[in-house]
């Protein structure tokens, strides 16, 4: 059974995952080495996306008082992935075929010109601004959850997605 504390805890973990994801883009652009791991480009493959499109996120999206904020969150989250895709394309070669199952792209780095680096810096500014708005919306959702009546949360626990 879901309760406020569990919902807020999961939302906080999703926020942290988002902040780490943005840091990874900052590190990539600054030239810092990034661990040899997969970079999730699809909105449902990153840590935040797994929460958003997972059980709790979808249950929140189904409750009328949370739905408008959840829709805004989704819009900004999708925009972040679009911007990040532009950054990724500057630094990496996308394999022609990627697994639909994993929805991720592996590292295939390429040389980056100074003009490409400048474009990446501009994308990063857009990404940081979009991230700030997403974090503002997450805080708004957090407040709505804290302020929610117990009956709303009971519906959340009992609803099927």
MOKA-V913286 format. One record per pair of residues at least 24 apart in sequence whose ideal C-beta (glycine too) atoms are under 10 Angstrom apart, sorted by the first residue. I is the first residue (numbers start at 1). J is the second residue. Records with the same first field share a line. If there is no record, write none. Layout:
I=J + J
This chain:
1=153 + 154 + 156 + 157 + 158
2=55 + 56 + 59 + 60 + 153 + 154 + 156 + 157 + 158 + 159
3=150 + 153 + 154 + 156 + 157
4=145 + 146 + 147 + 148 + 150 + 153 + 156
6=56 + 157
7=56 + 57 + 59 + 60 + 141 + 142 + 145 + 146 + 148 + 153 + 156 + 157
8=141 + 142 + 145 + 146
9=56
10=51 + 54 + 55 + 56 + 57 + 60
11=48 + 51 + 52 + 56 + 57 + 60 + 138 + 139 + 141 + 142 + 145
12=51 + 138 + 142
13=47 + 48 + 51
14=46 + 47 + 48 + 49 + 50 + 51 + 52 + 54 + 56 + 57 + 73 + 138
15=47 + 48 + 51 + 134 + 135 + 138 + 139 + 141 + 142
16=47 + 48
17=46 + 47 + 48 + 49 + 50 + 51
18=46 + 47 + 48 + 49 + 51 + 52 + 77 + 80 + 131 + 134 + 135 + 138
19=47 + 48 + 131 + 135
20=46 + 47 + 48
21=46 + 47 + 48 + 49 + 80 + 81 + 84 + 127 + 131
22=48 + 80 + 84 + 124 + 127 + 128 + 130 + 131 + 132 + 134 + 135
24=84
25=80 + 83 + 84 + 87 + 88 + 91 + 120 + 123 + 124 + 127 + 128 + 131
26=87 + 124 + 127 + 128
28=84 + 87 + 88 + 90 + 91 + 92 + 109 + 120 + 124
29=87 + 90 + 91 + 112 + 117 + 120 + 121 + 123 + 124 + 127
30=120 + 121 + 124
31=91 + 112 + 117
34=91 + 107 + 109
35=107
36=106 + 107
37=104 + 106 + 107
38=102 + 103 + 104 + 105 + 106 + 107
39=84 + 87 + 88 + 91 + 92 + 104 + 105 + 106 + 107
40=81 + 84 + 102 + 103 + 104 + 105
41=81 + 82 + 84 + 85 + 88 + 89 + 92 + 94 + 98 + 103 + 104 + 105
42=78 + 81 + 85 + 98 + 100 + 102 + 103 + 104 + 105
43=74 + 77 + 78 + 79 + 80 + 81 + 82 + 84 + 103
44=77 + 81 + 103
45=81 + 102 + 103 + 104 + 105
46=77 + 80 + 81 + 84 + 104
48=73 + 77 + 80 + 81 + 134 + 138
49=74 + 77 + 78 + 80 + 81 + 103
52=77
53=77
54=161
55=161
56=156 + 161
57=141 + 161
58=159 + 160 + 161
59=155 + 156 + 157 + 158 + 159 + 160 + 161
60=141 + 144 + 145 + 148 + 156 + 159 + 161
61=161
62=155 + 156 + 159 + 160 + 161
63=144 + 145 + 148 + 152 + 153 + 155 + 156 + 159
64=152 + 155
65=144 + 145 + 147 + 148 + 149 + 152
66=141 + 144 + 145 + 148 + 152 + 156
68=140 + 144
69=137 + 138 + 140 + 141 + 142 + 143 + 144 + 145
70=137 + 141 + 144
71=137
72=133 + 134 + 136 + 137 + 140 + 141
73=133 + 134 + 136 + 137 + 138 + 140 + 141
74=134 + 137
75=130 + 133 + 134 + 137
76=130 + 131 + 132 + 133 + 134 + 135 + 136 + 137 + 138
77=130 + 131 + 134 + 137 + 138
78=130
79=126 + 127 + 130 + 131 + 133 + 134
80=126 + 127 + 128 + 130 + 131 + 133 + 134
81=127 + 130
82=123 + 126 + 127 + 130
83=122 + 123 + 124 + 125 + 126 + 127 + 128 + 129 + 130 + 131
84=123 + 124 + 126 + 127 + 130
85=123
86=119 + 120 + 122 + 123 + 124 + 126 + 127
87=119 + 120 + 121 + 122 + 123 + 124 + 126 + 127
88=120 + 123
89=116 + 119 + 120 + 123
90=115 + 116 + 117 + 118 + 119 + 120 + 123
91=116 + 117 + 120
